[in-house]
Amino acid sequence: MKKKLIYLAGPIQDAKNAGRDWRDQADKALRNAGYSVYNPSTDEQKLLRPYGLTTAEELHLLKNPETLRRYNEIGNDISEYDLERLKESSAILAVVGTTISGGTAAEVTIMRRIFNKPVLIVITPEEIKN
């Protein structure tokens, strides 16, 4: 029997350590419980490398008037990739702080409203840098 795939969603650009800490903990716990896990942190370099970037922090630096078009193009490509992972997933675990990112809100909405799959949202203020 194929293991159920859980998609880990949550802020990256406005989270401590780009959200890697909680994702790594959740990844380990879910795998130990018998699930497969899609952890965006593990795909970060693979997704950014074609654009000459290596971290989400570098991508965030492109969010200014001079490079906004490039930022949006990269973001759209990543969103398409994420959408495919959502389609493959059985459920989504979203960990957010006192605010929710646009990407996380979209992932949760798509998973619930379009794919009609389970959504678990955990709110933890510690995930936000500021």
Secondary structure, 3 states (H helix, E strand, C coil): CCCCEEEEECCCCCEHHHHHHHHHHHHHHHHHCCCEEECHHHHHHHHHHHHCCCCHHHHHHCCCCCCHHHHHHHHHHHHHHHHHHHHHCCEEEEEECCCCCHHHHHHHHHHHHHCCCCEEEEECHHHECC
